[in-house]
Structures are given as structure tokens and as C-alpha cells.
């Protein structure tokens, strides 16, 4: 059980979770024949209370190989961007701690009871190990309007790997939905492919 499960937090998503329909699969559930496969959904399927575009201060890259997507996916190491790097684009979703725990569990194909969410989020820049899966870190960012903000990361990101056309298309759709121009989308995609 997650303590203070109704407390709000900004989950700063990147990759496929920029797209509303994809994000909602973690909250409302989805079927096996959906583009992203079957998801059980969250105990609380409430739609996020707010969302906003945000830059992520970590070097998100495409890597590994996802059976679900048939190619590389976006990964975030706990490593600060150098001053020369362009910050990747993210989307901050205002959800609850309970919903965050369900998202972390589904990202790792685990039960929510296997996930640890700290009673108090770490200070910005610090990380907390939530589980023993591939996406095992909760990385704290600066608060947004007084509410804690976190993103998900990996202590052992996979080697670089190109995304599948379907994964790339979901990213493009998510960024377009957020109001980015075609030129901006191509710039941010090039950052992930570096």
C-alpha cells in the first residue's frame, strides 16, 4: 500500500507517454489489440488533473529493444545534461502518488505491491530506487507550482537502439498534441537519436 496515495505529484513523462491516449492506458487500462498492448490500468483511473510541456534536465535517448514496440524505446539515466546538450521534451501529468505507483508497476510489468514509493520524495536531482526492474528510479525534479515533480529513470540504461516506426509515430503524435511544430518535433527527435 502506498502511503498518502491521494497526494498529488507531477509525473514528468517522455517517450510514448507524451501522448494522452498512451498515458491513459496506464490509468484506464487497454486491451491486447491496442497499439501498446494490454495494460491492467490503475486502481484510481481518474484522468490527470492537469498537464503541461516541460524540458527534462536528463539525457533521454533511444535504446534497447522492446518486444512490445519491436525496437528501441526512450530511456533516462540519472545523469545531468551537459551545458551544451538540448534538453529533451517532456509532459508533466498531475496525478496522485497511488496512480504513480501503478504506472511504475506497469512500466516494469510488476504488481503495484512490488513497488516502493518514498514517504517523502527526494530533493531535486536525487533519485530513489523503486524496484528491481529496468525502470527502477524515481528522479526528483524541481517542484511545479509547489507540487513535487518526478520522472522515471534507469540505473542501468540499455545500449543505444533505434525506435520502431510505430514508437516514433507515437512520439510525434504526442509532441504534435502538445502544440510543437514539425521543426521542433524533428529537433527533439534528433536529441533522442544522438
Secondary structure, DSSP 4 states (H G I P E B T S, - for coil): --TTTTSEEEEEE-GGGGSHHHHHHHHH-B-TTSTT--B---SS-PPPSEEEEEEESB--EEEEEETTTTEEEEE-BS-BPPTTSPPEEEEEEEEEHHHHHHHHHHHTT--GGG----SSPPPTT-EEE--SSSS-EEEEEEEETTEEEEEEEBTTPPPB-PBPHHHHHHHHHHHHHTT--HHHHHHHHHHHH-
